[in-house]
Each structure stands twice: as C-alpha cells, then as structure tokens.
Amino acid sequence: AAEWEEENEGIDWQVGLHKVQQALAEARQHFEEALRLQEQWGYVELDDESWGAWGEALSHQMRLHVASVERTAAGPSASRDAGSTSQHEFETISSLCRQASEKFAAAAQAGPADDDTSEGSAPRWLTLHVEHLLAYVDIARQAMAVAGPAGEVCLREAWRADAEATWHESRQLA
C-alpha cells in the first residue's frame, strides 16, 4: 500500500475508490437484472461464468468497503481506532461476504455456457470461493484485534461467530 501511495502521490484515493465502487455497484445491478429476466422470461439459466463473475464483484465490493473503513478510520479526523468497525459496517461487510459466497457456490454447481467446450470451471470457482472466505476470516481477525479486549463485546462476538462459521464453510469446500 505504501508503494502504491508513493507512485500515485497526488491522486485522490477517495475519488478512485468511489469510481470503482460505482462500477461494482453497477455490475451488481446488471447481474440482478439478468437473473430477474432469466427467472421472469425463462431464459437460459445463468452459467458458471456469470455466477462466478457476480461472486467476484461482490467479493471486491467487500474488500473495498473494508479498505474504505480502514482508510477513513485512519484519517486525520478519525475519532476511533484505525480499522475498528461499527455494527452497521460489520453487517455490510458480513452481508457482502455471504452474498459472494452464495454466488461462488452457484458458479461451482452451474454448468458451463452452451457454447463452452471445456469441462467446466468448478475448481476455479471453488478456489476463489475459499480464498474469499479466508479473506473474510482475516478481516474479522483484524477487526477483533483492533477492538482489543475492551472493544464492544456484542460486536466482537458477532465478528468471532461469523468468522468461525466462515472458517468452517471454507474447510468444507477445501
């Protein structure tokens, strides 16, 4: 991160982050619209690439949200410890994790597109799924470490329980 900041000195990170978040939100809307049309009109079901790309977009959204929280908390006007999260932030991050997990699972189970001559890409989606889940476990670990023993007990317990469930899910996939 420090190397990137040195190379891109003068670039407003918030503007760039906002543009990427907008692009991912737009991609998410398009995926939701595709699913709605498929269900409403009986079009061909989404294939593994569609589900997997949707999972990747949600995973990126989760990581960008975490980066934004960390960056904002570490700013000069920060009123709390860098990296600490509120209940709302926890719920947003956790929700994005669960949604991405569902999409990766759907990708691993879906068949390839009709014009795809490969044998499918389930191993690829399973790998990305496990990597995503482990990234979430690391995010939770960092959030609990920053909160420290005096941190909000309910929030620490929520992070711990969610991270534990996510860890077990990743172990079942591996």
Secondary structure, 3 states (H helix, E strand, C coil): CHHHHHHCCCCCHHHHHHHHHHHHHHHHHHHHHHHHHHHHHCCCCCCHHHHHHHHHHHHHHHHHHHHHHHHHHCCCCCCCCCCCCCHHHHHHHHHHHHHHHHHHHHHHHCCCCCCCCCCCCHHHHHHHHHHHHHHHHHHHHHHHHHHCCCCCHHHHHHHHHHHHHHHHHHHHHC
